[in-house]
Amino acid sequence: MLGLSGKVALITGGGAGIGRATAELFGRAGMRVAVAEIDPARAADVRKTLEDAGVEALVCEADVREGADVKRVMSEVEATFGRLDVLVNNVGDFLGYRSYFVDSTEAEWDDLYRVNLLHMFLVSRAAIPLMKASGGGSIVNISTVEAFRGIPLCTVYSAFNAAITGFTQSLAVELGQDNIRVNAVAPETTNTAQITATPRVPPENRDYLKRWFPIGRFGEGSDSAGAALFLASDLSGWVTGQTIVVDGGALAAGAWMRLPDGKNWTHLPIIECDGYTPRKGT
């Protein structure tokens, strides 16, 4: 039904978090998996995991912000598998840059551009010829829910992720005639190697999760991996230029939160704690 057995997928940043969950899920779906990972230890670990699971895998240590590394990765994918059917552009981060926009620097803007958008341009451009030669396929861009709402102190990060939406839509129109679909996945706060969301919430505040998210929890890598699998598969064969928001219902809820009684709702602030940092006297 999925139509993925024997197909080849390349996942950038596949050594941890959403990328790692996607690589493992794709392997379980019968795909051959290539991973580009900048961290040597993570690269070695995901290589062992995939091989131990019997997945035909290629793991390349590479920095996909660099054009030369991207070309090398694509050459290795072609030499190893002879084709490419699915590309998951997963790399992205706010790099810890949190400040008012007026205090941000051009060096920070450049760093954020390279990790959140430039790599997507570089990898997609390099992958498209091989995907065309393979008869088509699916490109899945990992964005963020912050592309669709304001986020103070991370204005530039949000702007580059909003650009992913335009990139996804426009590239989908360009490549439709080549049987290549282009879509995106936009997660809310997800437990990954970069963000350990749930453990950072003090135990006395964990009950707030049921009010912050309609589904009552932070995301896991497997949540976004499942959306990526759908977009990679034949189940989404007539879906292109779209973004699946994987957020437990947070964007749909807007400011609405469930009251402590578990029945009623409010769109007004009801707590002082931010859910991550214990406050004095609480």
Rosetta silent file (secondary structure, phi, psi, omega in degrees, C-alpha in Angstrom):
SEQUENCE: MLGLSGKVALITGGGAGIGRATAELFGRAGMRVAVAEIDPARAADVRKTLEDAGVEALVCEADVREGADVKRVMSEVEATFGRLDVLVNNVGDFLGYRSYFVDSTEAEWDDLYRVNLLHMFLVSRAAIPLMKASGGGSIVNISTVEAFRGIPLCTVYSAFNAAITGFTQSLAVELGQDNIRVNAVAPETTNTAQITATPRVPPENRDYLKRWFPIGRFGEGSDSAGAALFLASDLSGWVTGQTIVVDGGALAAGAWMRLPDGKNWTHLPIIECDGYTPRKGT
SCORE:     score description
SCORE:     0.000 S_00000001
   1 L     0.000  -39.759 -179.228    0.000    0.000    0.000 S_00000001
   2 L   -73.762  -29.716 -179.873    2.807    2.412    0.840 S_00000001
   3 L    68.605   29.918 -174.725    4.735    1.584   -2.324 S_00000001
   4 L  -110.374  -11.413 -176.251    8.085    2.209   -0.623 S_00000001
   5 L   -58.344  126.180  178.525    9.754   -1.206   -0.559 S_00000001
   6 L    83.539   -9.389  178.761   13.168   -1.054   -2.218 S_00000001
   7 L   -77.428  163.358 -174.597   13.029    2.694   -2.796 S_00000001
   8 E  -112.706  130.390  177.577   15.864    4.961   -1.703 S_00000001
   9 E  -122.083  140.557  172.489   15.523    7.845    0.740 S_00000001
  10 E  -113.001  126.545  179.505   18.090   10.459    1.756 S_00000001
  11 E  -120.526  121.716  176.434   17.581   12.131    5.133 S_00000001
  12 E   -84.866  147.263 -177.032   19.724   15.090    6.171 S_00000001
  13 L    60.587   38.188 -172.841   20.518   15.431    9.847 S_00000001
  14 L   -87.796   13.054 -177.365   19.466   11.830   10.268 S_00000001
  15 L   -89.629  -10.733 -177.483   21.623   11.045   13.272 S_00000001
  16 L  -159.063  166.882  172.330   19.248   12.273   15.965 S_00000001
  17 H    60.230 -139.036 -177.987   15.782   13.607   16.702 S_00000001
  18 H   -61.261  -40.790 -179.917   13.215   13.804   13.925 S_00000001
  19 H   -62.895  -42.609  179.048   15.779   12.816   11.289 S_00000001
  20 H   -64.789  -45.426  178.881   16.823    9.711   13.216 S_00000001
  21 H   -61.294  -36.553  179.430   13.201    8.687   13.816 S_00000001
  22 H   -68.714  -43.924  179.334   12.503    9.173   10.110 S_00000001
  23 H   -59.603  -44.730 -178.575   15.506    7.103    9.020 S_00000001
  24 H   -67.970  -40.977 -179.809   14.480    4.229   11.290 S_00000001
  25 H   -66.494  -41.627  177.699   10.810    4.373   10.255 S_00000001
  26 H   -61.965  -39.506  177.164   11.697    4.454    6.556 S_00000001
  27 H   -61.884  -41.991  178.855   13.929    1.435    7.106 S_00000001
  28 H   -66.783  -24.499  178.501   11.088   -0.450    8.748 S_00000001
  29 L   -81.908    2.293  176.330    8.905    0.433    5.751 S_00000001
  30 L    94.099   11.179 -179.414   11.331   -1.472    3.520 S_00000001
  31 L   -86.785  157.199  166.416   13.287    1.447    2.112 S_00000001
  32 E   -89.890  134.986 -165.767   16.996    1.705    1.524 S_00000001
  33 E  -123.027  129.048  171.075   18.199    4.635    3.598 S_00000001
  34 E  -112.381  138.323 -178.777   20.955    7.206    3.150 S_00000001
  35 E  -126.821  134.161  170.559   21.751    9.609    5.971 S_00000001
  36 E  -109.001  121.877 -174.690   23.819   12.784    5.931 S_00000001
  37 E  -140.434  131.698 -176.087   24.973   13.670    9.452 S_00000001
  38 L   -79.475  -28.472 -175.140   27.516   16.251   10.595 S_00000001
  39 L   -90.313  119.870 -176.227   28.297   14.674   13.980 S_00000001
  40 H   -59.505  -40.777 -178.465   30.643   11.641   13.735 S_00000001
  41 H   -66.344  -41.887  178.231   29.326    9.946   16.880 S_00000001
  42 H   -67.155  -37.556  178.262   25.719   10.280   15.777 S_00000001
  43 H   -61.414  -45.670  179.778   26.659    9.081   12.297 S_00000001
  44 H   -63.871  -38.978 -177.412   28.297    5.954   13.716 S_00000001
  45 H   -68.465  -44.802 -179.521   25.360    5.279   16.012 S_00000001
  46 H   -69.758  -32.836  176.670   22.657    5.557   13.349 S_00000001
  47 H   -60.442  -47.549 -179.741   24.764    3.456   10.972 S_00000001
  48 H   -63.365  -43.491 -178.772   24.952    0.648   13.536 S_00000001
  49 H   -60.943  -45.845 -178.809   21.238    0.894   14.361 S_00000001
  50 H   -66.981  -43.907 -179.923   20.183    0.683   10.723 S_00000001
  51 H   -65.052  -40.841  178.316   22.588   -2.126    9.906 S_00000001
  52 H   -63.002  -28.476  179.563   21.554   -4.100   13.005 S_00000001
  53 L   -85.596    1.226  178.546   17.936   -3.753   11.849 S_00000001
  54 L    79.717   18.537  179.635   18.856   -5.219    8.461 S_00000001
  55 L   -87.482  132.203  173.975   18.355   -1.949    6.602 S_00000001
  56 L   -72.517  111.894 -168.301   20.485   -1.380    3.524 S_00000001
  57 E  -133.811  151.619  172.168   22.030    1.910    4.580 S_00000001
  58 E  -129.874  122.630  178.451   24.587    4.544    3.628 S_00000001
  59 E  -118.790  120.881 -177.898   25.663    7.043    6.282 S_00000001
  60 E  -112.321  128.705  170.828   27.782   10.000    5.182 S_00000001
  61 E   -79.266  116.782 -174.019   29.518   12.410    7.527 S_00000001
  62 L  -158.634  151.601  173.012   28.771   15.735    5.887 S_00000001
  63 L  -105.934  103.905 -173.015   27.880   19.366    6.496 S_00000001
  64 L   -75.515    3.462  170.343   24.957   20.011    4.162 S_00000001
  65 L   -81.715   -9.821 -177.261   25.476   23.760    4.505 S_00000001
  66 L  -108.480  125.588 -177.175   28.521   23.283    2.274 S_00000001
  67 H   -57.714  -39.475 -178.367   28.039   22.781   -1.463 S_00000001
  68 H   -64.795  -40.455  178.372   31.056   20.505   -1.827 S_00000001
  69 H   -65.657  -39.232 -179.875   29.780   18.177    0.907 S_00000001
  70 H   -63.086  -44.303  178.736   26.341   18.066   -0.683 S_00000001
  71 H   -61.852  -40.085  178.955   27.799   17.069   -4.058 S_00000001
  72 H   -63.331  -45.473  179.687   29.863   14.356   -2.394 S_00000001
  73 H   -59.511  -45.174 -177.400   26.827   12.947   -0.576 S_00000001
  74 H   -66.285  -35.797  176.703   24.779   12.859   -3.759 S_00000001
  75 H   -64.460  -39.909  179.559   27.596   11.144   -5.622 S_00000001
  76 H   -68.078  -38.202  177.228   27.805    8.490   -2.900 S_00000001
  77 H   -61.867  -46.239 -179.087   24.036    7.948   -2.997 S_00000001
  78 H   -65.338  -42.026 -178.887   24.132    7.471   -6.771 S_00000001
  79 H   -67.253  -34.902 -176.564   27.173    5.199   -6.627 S_00000001
  80 H   -81.175  -44.907 -171.984   25.692    3.066   -3.836 S_00000001
  81 H  -112.278  -22.231  179.333   22.045    2.826   -4.860 S_00000001
  82 L    76.864    4.640 -177.873   21.872    4.116   -8.430 S_00000001
  83 L  -164.587  169.246  172.429   18.716    6.107   -7.725 S_00000001
  84 L  -148.763  125.118 -176.318   16.940    8.461   -5.309 S_00000001
  85 L  -110.700  -30.362 -176.349   13.206    8.395   -4.660 S_00000001
  86 E  -137.784  134.908  174.226   12.697   10.398   -1.480 S_00000001
  87 E  -123.108  127.559  174.010   14.535   13.353    0.012 S_00000001
  88 E  -114.759  107.972  176.110   13.850   14.576    3.552 S_00000001
  89 E   -84.503   96.183 -170.150   15.427   17.980    4.235 S_00000001
  90 L  -103.143  -22.324 -173.809   15.483   17.753    7.995 S_00000001
  91 L   -62.382  140.127  176.983   18.334   20.003    9.157 S_00000001
  92 L   171.431  149.466 -177.034   17.285   23.158   10.992 S_00000001
  93 L  -171.430  154.552  172.047   17.789   24.984   14.290 S_00000001
  94 L   -91.854    0.455  171.097   17.454   28.372   15.942 S_00000001
  95 L    59.508   18.084 -179.834   21.075   27.875   17.100 S_00000001
  96 L    77.445    3.727  178.617   20.324   29.262   20.538 S_00000001
  97 L   -79.769  108.459  177.631   19.984   32.772   19.144 S_00000001
  98 L  -133.266  112.098  179.407   17.251   34.426   21.182 S_00000001
  99 L  -163.791  165.300  170.776   17.109   38.215   21.308 S_00000001
 100 L   -62.722  144.491 -175.867   15.047   41.171   20.263 S_00000001
 101 H   -55.089  -39.658 -176.973   15.386   41.646   16.507 S_00000001
 102 H   -63.456  -21.685  179.436   16.973   45.069   16.956 S_00000001
 103 H   -96.598   -4.435 -179.711   19.783   43.417   18.942 S_00000001
 104 L   -74.982  160.708 -175.195   20.414   40.573   16.475 S_00000001
 105 L  -116.801  159.896  177.855   23.487   40.616   14.243 S_00000001
 106 H   -64.701  -31.801  177.220   24.142   40.007   10.570 S_00000001
 107 H   -64.572  -40.012  176.840   26.448   37.132   11.505 S_00000001
 108 H   -65.621  -41.873  178.223   23.542   35.483   13.341 S_00000001
 109 H   -57.283  -43.998 -178.118   21.248   36.064   10.349 S_00000001
 110 H   -65.342  -42.127  177.551   23.781   34.351    8.096 S_00000001
 111 H   -60.104  -45.004 -179.096   24.136   31.383   10.458 S_00000001
 112 H   -66.202  -37.536  177.420   20.358   30.981   10.647 S_00000001
 113 H   -63.179  -45.016 -175.788   20.020   31.251    6.874 S_00000001
 114 H   -64.931  -40.469 -174.991   22.637   28.585    6.256 S_00000001
 115 H   -86.078  -25.311 -175.752   21.172   26.020    8.653 S_00000001
 116 H  -102.375  -22.275 -175.349   17.464   26.667    8.040 S_00000001
 117 H  -134.059  -47.825 -176.772   17.202   27.506    4.333 S_00000001
 118 H   -56.445  -44.959 -178.377   20.450   27.435    2.343 S_00000001
 119 H   -59.409  -33.352 -179.411   21.050   23.738    3.006 S_00000001
 120 H   -67.571  -39.433  175.671   17.561   23.010    1.658 S_00000001
 121 H   -63.020  -47.870 -175.452   18.376   24.843   -1.561 S_00000001
 122 H   -63.473  -48.257 -175.872   21.722   23.056   -1.925 S_00000001
 123 H   -69.978  -42.159 -179.555   20.474   19.531   -1.230 S_00000001
 124 H   -63.293  -45.224 -179.585   17.286   19.851   -3.265 S_00000001
 125 H   -60.740  -39.911 -179.843   19.108   21.244   -6.286 S_00000001
 126 H   -71.852  -30.756 -175.274   21.641   18.413   -6.142 S_00000001
 127 H   -81.923  -29.863 -172.315   18.947   15.749   -5.644 S_00000001
 128 H   -57.155  -46.126  179.362   16.499   16.757   -8.366 S_00000001
 129 H   -58.415  -40.007  179.900   18.480   15.414  -11.373 S_00000001
 130 H   -70.237  -36.870  177.551   18.869   11.987   -9.720 S_00000001
 131 H   -66.423  -40.106  176.593   15.189   11.935   -8.738 S_00000001
 132 H   -61.179  -44.625 -179.447   14.190   12.810  -12.307 S_00000001
 133 H   -65.779  -22.757  179.803   16.400   10.016  -13.624 S_00000001
 134 L   -87.828   -1.415  178.223   14.708    7.654  -11.134 S_00000001
 135 L    96.880    7.367  178.883   11.277    8.465  -12.540 S_00000001
 136 L   117.176 -170.628 -179.630   10.177   10.951   -9.895 S_00000001
 137 E   160.048 -152.139 -173.678    9.643   10.858   -6.172 S_00000001
 138 E  -140.400  131.418  172.588    8.923   12.962   -3.127 S_00000001
 139 E  -108.727  128.548  178.789   10.727   15.821   -1.387 S_00000001
 140 E  -120.823  118.083  179.738    9.742   16.464    2.236 S_00000001
 141 E  -100.790  126.558  177.926   10.962   19.668    3.888 S_00000001
 142 E   -89.401  117.951 -178.529   10.950   19.835    7.684 S_00000001
 143 L  -111.152 -137.946  177.378    9.863   23.294    8.772 S_00000001
 144 L  -159.893  154.390  176.027    8.260   24.426   12.050 S_00000001
 145 H   -61.768  -21.883  179.146    4.917   25.629   13.329 S_00000001
 146 H   -68.922   -7.570  172.791    6.715   28.946   13.933 S_00000001
 147 H   -74.296  -13.221 -173.428    6.509   29.487   10.170 S_00000001
 148 L  -120.476    7.764  175.868    2.779   30.065   10.653 S_00000001
 149 L  -153.788  163.502  179.073    2.649   32.215   13.790 S_00000001
 150 L   -74.765  146.466  175.076    4.715   34.888   15.453 S_00000001
 151 L  -137.845  105.430 -179.476    7.514   33.909   17.836 S_00000001
 152 L   -62.790  148.128  177.001    9.168   36.732   19.789 S_00000001
 153 L    74.500   -2.359  176.681   12.952   36.733   20.165 S_00000001
 154 L  -133.783   41.274 -172.527   13.334   34.331   17.200 S_00000001
 155 H   -60.793  -44.610 -176.182   12.139   36.610   14.388 S_00000001
 156 H   -70.971  -40.455  174.877   14.807   35.707   11.832 S_00000001
 157 H   -56.411  -46.607  179.692   14.496   31.979   12.519 S_00000001
 158 H   -63.114  -40.267 -178.425   10.746   32.239   11.944 S_00000001
 159 H   -62.349  -42.982 -179.847   11.238   34.238    8.746 S_00000001
 160 H   -68.061  -34.182  177.642   13.509   31.624    7.173 S_00000001
 161 H   -73.378  -32.466  172.837   11.088   28.853    8.073 S_00000001
 162 H   -62.798  -34.752  177.825    8.203   30.831    6.590 S_00000001
 163 H   -63.899  -28.490  177.594   10.300   30.966    3.420 S_00000001
 164 H   -60.534  -34.306  178.585   10.299   27.157    3.384 S_00000001
 165 H   -62.066  -47.529  178.083    6.546   27.320    2.743 S_00000001
 166 H   -64.470  -39.756  177.364    7.050   29.426   -0.377 S_00000001
 167 H   -61.658  -45.196 -179.422    9.938   27.231   -1.493 S_00000001
 168 H   -62.055  -47.022 -177.735    7.829   24.103   -1.024 S_00000001
 169 H   -66.149  -46.162 -176.582    4.852   25.455   -2.928 S_00000001
 170 H   -68.135  -41.348  179.496    6.844   26.916   -5.812 S_00000001
 171 H   -67.317  -33.661  177.087    9.074   23.880   -6.247 S_00000001
 172 H   -61.222  -40.690  178.806    5.988   21.648   -6.212 S_00000001
 173 H   -66.759  -41.944 -179.906    4.584   23.594   -9.168 S_00000001
 174 H   -62.864  -41.202 -167.527    7.890   23.411  -11.032 S_00000001
 175 H   -98.946   -1.564 -179.086    8.440   19.690  -10.542 S_00000001
 176 H   -55.838  -40.770 -178.406    4.943   18.291  -10.925 S_00000001
 177 H   -68.620  -15.057  177.907    5.506   17.454  -14.573 S_00000001
 178 H   -96.773   10.649  179.882    8.563   15.446  -13.536 S_00000001
 179 L    63.119   30.627  175.662    6.464   13.301  -11.168 S_00000001
 180 E  -113.275  120.217  177.171    8.215   14.831   -8.158 S_00000001
 181 E   -94.641  147.216 -179.079    5.990   15.942   -5.304 S_00000001
 182 E  -132.678  120.584 -179.905    7.181   18.540   -2.774 S_00000001
 183 E  -138.733  176.896 -179.293    5.603   18.954    0.652 S_00000001
 184 E  -138.028  157.871  173.652    6.564   20.030    4.160 S_00000001
 185 E  -123.303  129.503 -176.821    6.105   18.968    7.766 S_00000001
 186 E  -121.242   96.764 -177.769    5.888   21.688   10.429 S_00000001
 187 E   -81.901  153.187  164.458    6.291   20.387   13.992 S_00000001
 188 L   -84.185 -172.066 -178.941    5.543   22.148   17.268 S_00000001
 189 L   -52.462  122.648 -172.794    7.939   21.730   20.189 S_00000001
 190 E  -129.133  136.683  176.063    9.291   18.184   19.880 S_00000001
 191 E   -66.784  114.767  178.889   11.571   16.174   22.153 S_00000001
 192 L  -139.718 -174.208  175.156   14.837   15.829   20.221 S_00000001
 193 L   -66.472  -28.203 -179.346   18.567   15.910   20.877 S_00000001
 194 L   -84.563  -35.484 -176.133   18.365   19.711   20.594 S_00000001
 195 L  -127.252  108.755  175.189   15.204   20.235   22.641 S_00000001
 196 L   -98.799   79.609 -168.535   14.460   18.036   25.624 S_00000001
 197 H   -68.176  -56.089 -173.525   11.066   19.615   26.216 S_00000001
 198 H   -61.048  -46.740 -179.190    9.220   17.255   28.548 S_00000001
 199 H   -62.951  -22.152 -179.176   12.055   16.690   31.069 S_00000001
 200 H   -79.330  -14.493  177.121   12.504   20.466   31.371 S_00000001
 201 L   -80.699  119.844  179.379    8.976   20.928   32.642 S_00000001
 202 L   -55.218  141.692 -177.687    9.072   20.694   36.449 S_00000001
 203 H   -51.057  -35.881 -178.225    7.042   17.715   37.692 S_00000001
 204 H   -70.691  -12.195  179.940    4.674   20.034   39.533 S_00000001
 205 H  -106.914   -0.789 -174.517    3.851   21.732   36.196 S_00000001
 206 H   -59.623  -28.020 -178.880    3.422   18.628   34.018 S_00000001
 207 H   -65.174  -22.124  179.194   -0.342   18.833   34.344 S_00000001
 208 H   -62.578  -27.839 -178.697   -0.214   22.084   32.341 S_00000001
 209 H   -55.820  -33.816 -179.304    0.619   20.078   29.214 S_00000001
 210 H   -67.648  -20.402  179.805   -2.965   18.880   29.116 S_00000001
 211 H   -98.247  -29.895 -178.777   -4.053   22.499   28.834 S_00000001
 212 H   -71.485  -37.526 -177.129   -1.343   23.801   26.478 S_00000001
 213 L  -120.809  133.254  176.266   -1.969   21.196   23.775 S_00000001
 214 L   -54.214  -34.981  178.770   -5.339   19.703   22.803 S_00000001
 215 L   -87.479   -8.246  165.834   -3.609   16.318   22.590 S_00000001
 216 L    85.098   19.896  179.230   -1.897   17.002   25.911 S_00000001
 217 L  -160.321  164.061  168.286    1.832   16.494   25.290 S_00000001
 218 L   -72.286  165.029  178.922    4.919   17.716   23.475 S_00000001
 219 E   -78.212  161.732  172.435    5.798   16.037   20.203 S_00000001
 220 E  -120.314  158.505  179.655    8.114   13.079   19.676 S_00000001
 221 H   -54.813  -34.888 -178.327   10.357   12.442   16.684 S_00000001
 222 H   -64.706  -26.590  179.235    8.075    9.603   15.631 S_00000001
 223 H   -64.247  -50.175  179.321    5.161   12.035   15.188 S_00000001
 224 H   -71.395  -33.298  177.384    6.897   13.998   12.448 S_00000001
 225 H   -61.664  -39.221  178.431    8.473   10.845   11.028 S_00000001
 226 H   -63.433  -40.436  177.156    4.993    9.406   10.515 S_00000001
 227 H   -64.634  -39.963  178.362    3.913   12.510    8.602 S_00000001
 228 H   -64.296  -39.384  178.790    7.055   12.271    6.466 S_00000001
 229 H   -61.957  -43.363  177.347    6.340    8.598    5.739 S_00000001
 230 H   -59.010  -45.444 -177.583    2.842    9.500    4.548 S_00000001
 231 H   -70.775  -23.858  177.558    4.213   12.217    2.257 S_00000001
 232 H   -80.705  -21.914 -168.891    6.862    9.841    0.911 S_00000001
 233 L   -93.420  172.606  176.814    4.379    7.081    0.162 S_00000001
 234 H   -67.300  -16.333  178.759    1.802    6.339   -2.516 S_00000001
 235 H   -62.452  -24.715  179.498   -0.895    7.219    0.018 S_00000001
 236 H  -110.325   30.671 -173.291   -0.180   10.886   -0.731 S_00000001
 237 L   -59.832  -18.030  178.492    0.218   10.417   -4.475 S_00000001
 238 L  -118.709   26.222  179.562   -1.954   13.452   -5.321 S_00000001
 239 L  -113.415  119.775  176.458   -0.654   15.692   -2.528 S_00000001
 240 L  -154.111  149.482 -178.427    1.917   18.347   -3.393 S_00000001
 241 L    76.221   16.716 -174.631    2.750   21.878   -2.307 S_00000001
 242 L  -111.871  160.089  173.376    1.218   21.278    1.118 S_00000001
 243 E  -121.989  126.931  172.305    2.402   21.535    4.718 S_00000001
 244 E   -94.176  117.999  177.387    1.283   19.110    7.423 S_00000001
 245 E   -87.543  117.878 -177.258    1.398   20.867   10.795 S_00000001
 246 E  -107.239   89.930 -168.069    2.324   18.299   13.457 S_00000001
 247 L  -141.939   15.268  179.547    1.517   20.173   16.649 S_00000001
 248 L    62.674   18.612  178.135   -0.985   18.311   18.795 S_00000001
 249 L    90.374    6.182 -173.964   -3.620   20.829   17.787 S_00000001
 250 H   -63.870  -43.105 -178.193   -1.788   23.885   19.155 S_00000001
 251 H   -67.078  -39.433  177.849   -2.095   26.030   16.027 S_00000001
 252 H   -64.731  -35.719 -178.488   -5.777   25.241   15.662 S_00000001
 253 H   -72.205  -27.278 -176.249   -6.357   26.118   19.322 S_00000001
 254 L    61.430 -126.081 -179.688   -4.660   29.498   19.027 S_00000001
 255 L   -87.039   -4.301 -175.506   -4.796   31.105   22.470 S_00000001
 256 L   -72.136  130.848  177.501   -7.457   28.736   23.760 S_00000001
 257 E  -132.888  149.011  179.580   -6.410   26.587   26.712 S_00000001
 258 E   -77.031  138.480  177.860   -8.353   24.141   28.829 S_00000001
 259 L   -74.620  161.957 -177.659   -9.133   25.228   32.380 S_00000001
 260 L   -58.054  -20.681  179.744   -7.995   23.134   35.351 S_00000001
 261 L   -73.777   -6.608  177.657  -11.469   21.624   35.661 S_00000001
 262 L    74.915    6.415 -176.908  -10.779   19.737   32.419 S_00000001
 263 L  -122.005  -45.685 -173.999  -14.075   20.867   30.914 S_00000001
 264 L   -98.068  175.073 -171.690  -14.108   24.587   30.191 S_00000001
 265 E  -133.608  157.526  173.071  -11.811   26.869   28.200 S_00000001
 266 E  -144.941  151.411  171.662  -10.171   30.289   28.337 S_00000001
 267 L  -110.573   14.371  178.729   -8.169   32.446   25.939 S_00000001
 268 L  -106.228  152.855  178.328   -6.774   34.521   28.805 S_00000001
 269 L   -59.931  136.020 -179.418   -3.546   33.824   30.732 S_00000001
 270 L  -125.366   -5.159  178.718   -4.220   31.562   33.665 S_00000001
 271 L  -139.851  155.201  176.868   -0.712   30.748   34.939 S_00000001
 272 L   -95.266  -29.133 -177.819    2.492   32.669   35.540 S_00000001
 273 L   -69.394  140.511  179.268    4.897   29.763   35.092 S_00000001
 274 L   -84.292   -2.036  177.031    6.262   29.264   31.576 S_00000001
 275 L    87.518   -9.753 -179.547    6.261   25.498   32.069 S_00000001
 276 L  -114.358  -35.441 -172.064   10.006   25.191   31.699 S_00000001
 277 L  -117.159  118.683  177.256   11.530   27.160   34.566 S_00000001
 278 L   -59.241  137.675  179.829   10.433   26.768   38.189 S_00000001
 279 L  -100.515  150.866  179.363    9.479   30.126   39.661 S_00000001
 280 L   -60.154  133.085  176.204   10.338   31.308   43.145 S_00000001
 281 L    82.941    5.366  178.385    7.618   30.528   45.617 S_00000001
 282 L  -114.836    0.000    0.000    5.847   27.970   43.368 S_00000001
